[in-house]
Amino acid sequence: MFGDKYFQESVALCLMFRYAETMVPQQDWYQQGYRANIVTYTIALLHKLIKTQFPKHSLDLMGIWTRQTIPNAVKIALAELAELVYIKLTDPSRQIENVTQWCKREACWNNVQTVQYALVGEMQDCLITQDELRSVVSDAKVGRRIEKEVDEMTKVVEIQADQWHSIMNFAMNKKMVSTDELVALRIACQLPSKIPNPVQNKKLLGVLDRVYEEGFKL
């Protein structure tokens, strides 16, 4: 139903997450703690910087899938951004002393986005233009659908597996989830080893909206 392209790009995102999870603990500045937060924010920040510094370009996830490895320029950016993100997350002037709780606030993400970092020119070799992306799909309508699905997937994978577990428990206790939604939640609880499909991502975001309305807080 969704085609190979979606799943191949999903695998490419998983490769990035797994690389970052392995890379961060090896850094000299890392002091044991907040790895998941650092990884999530670092990848989100890289995505933001690409959009800002290379307009109308996106990371070539299909290229990562084909090579089954992360390009060197992306590895360098992830390593350097991870340190800058760590500094922001542990900033002594942060609004909330507990770093884990601070990472759940929108203000934290806003603060991370103030990081000043110029992506190297070699990064452009790891990108794909919107025109090139459109040529992969059959028409612009499909292209827009895929872009929307990727955005939804990004929102889902930015939430940690243990947080999805808390969401699932809350929703089950409130008896506010369908069988299909419960299946999607159980997959989300296994991130990043398993990635929900587009329909499940939509269901997960719907559950997330409802639990927020019921007073749930990440």
Secondary structure, DSSP 8 states (H G I E B T S, - for coil): --HHHHHHHHHHHHHHHHHHHHHGGGSTT--SS-HHHHHHHHHHHHHHHHHHHSTTEEE-HHHHHHHTS--HHHHHHHHHHHHHHHHHHT-TT-SSSSHHHHTTSHHHHHHHTT------GGGGGGEEEHHHHHHHSSSHHHHHHHHHHHHHHHHHHTS-HHHHHHHHHHHHHTT---HHHHHHHHHHTTTTTS---HHHHHHHHHHHHHHHHTT---
